[in-house]
């Protein structure tokens, strides 16, 4: 009887993970939770409504790198690599992003730097009113500064709240290898 | 009887000859203008000690005026006696103008203590008739019925002061002369003497470019529609001032044209001492009259070729016999100029200072304008480093005149370490729409385009932008101005896309990529490693990254 129970639990767990695709290894960098997002590719991604924005990554990314996922009409791009990063890599990125954006004290914040127990994450938001779209970009760096996972979530401005929840949940679910 | 008549005639003739020969002395005697020999000798000694020969500077020959001692006379002024010595004068074409120039010596005791050169410019006024009266009162605030100006120089013809009289009363206006020549397509101006005078070069250059009348606060009466290359044009100008001493208006009047080639018709005039050479011609005026019409002068192109077809452009003289068919800014050639400019001790020190200030807390962008003292020369005006108190913006200040300088770009620091932004590129297109550059005409425009650059100093390296396609940059500038936020976002987005593909890339690298991707069609971008001034042109590689352009 005990063996049947253990088997059922193990099978159920395996089935749910595989079936729902909630946790997946990305390269040799980290395990992430896609929360039901479906894997796609750059060619198919171009058929999505969100990809019609002239600022969509699918229209400007010229290297066949990273992976594309789709969820609720939103497009998620994921990439990462092993590297020797500076301790303040994310702080530098934040400073550079603000400088490029022309950010001044008092302007709305476009960035958020969060520290978790095993990694730090920088999230940046850009909105394109003329296209009706926006992008959350994030960079997560492992505690030992040897791995970086980055991604972009493209959304329509009407879906900004949903996008914000998705990106927040995704970031919290990162587990560096 | 016949002998007596002949003798009488001979005596009368001799007396007449004597009187005629002594006419000036008699005139001086009658008018109490005799020149004591001691005064004359003292003046010669004073002149011999104080009048110096100066070496030509910047291709401009120094003008040394020669006193014509034998024609001198004296004038009483306020109980003192002044020794008046005429000097070289050339012709004046404008019939409304009478101009006389003299040395004026004054004594203190038995010795000459002061010697000046004074030019009297009369407008529709009988100057010859009233010359002594004006000389006698030339330091006074009123001269009866006098309309015109009095310009005073030191003994070496360096300007000291000027006074403008209207209906006999001295005004707060200032006057001077400016001379213009067409040197291989570039109009070159020389103000009174070597470095005096204040006049809007832009205003006059505009007038000489065919805009004959009022341009802003600048009016040029009689300006030629075309500057002939073999002619010297002399203008009298009057500046009007507000209560704070700022120039509000300038009225310029063509007073003479002297051409050195045959067929150019310089008019008659007195021209005493003017031997016909251009530099000799630059020495002055006289009360003579004449016209500057005559046969049409020959046409020269910017290479100096008679009836040639070369024209001035943003990269200098092209076409015709130059063999250059179009402007092309080869980055491998231009990098030498970019490096030379950055290596100049004045700009190098300033750039280093800009970087230190921009990267010292509290972090703000600091910068300085880069302005030439003269658009035809490579001498930079000393400029102050300043900040707009912003962390991510810096505003350069354009000017194109001989007072504020000729803006050919700016240098500024980026505290965050990113490369040049779109603003830093479109800066360079903004002056094209400025009224100052517009009034400077085609020559000024070409000079600006040839020299314009934008420098960005960062801890990660230094960058210089030059323009390779002006129409393309203007299009990008217009797009930027129509929606700066969208332009900024497009730039940041492009940088983020680069980082998406290259996760560990820095913002510094990504920003340079974004600029080249979005603005590369219009600009050349150069980079020098941090702390150095040796610039290398950048390019986008076949793998869509930023790399050095290999130069032969």
Interface residues (C-beta under 8 A of the other chain):
Chain A: X55 X57 X60 X61 X62 X63 X65 X66 X77 X79 X80 X81 X83 X85 X89 X92 X93 X95 X96 X97 X98 X99 X100 X101 X102 X103 X104 X105 X124 X126 X127 X128 X129 X130 X135 X137 X139 X148 X149 X150 X151 X152
Chain B: X390 X391 X392 X393 X414 X415 X416 X417 X418 X421 X423 X483 X485 X486 X488 X489 X490 X491 X492 X493 X494 X495 X496 X497 X499 X500 X501 X503 X504 X506 X507 X508 X510 X511 X514 X543 X544
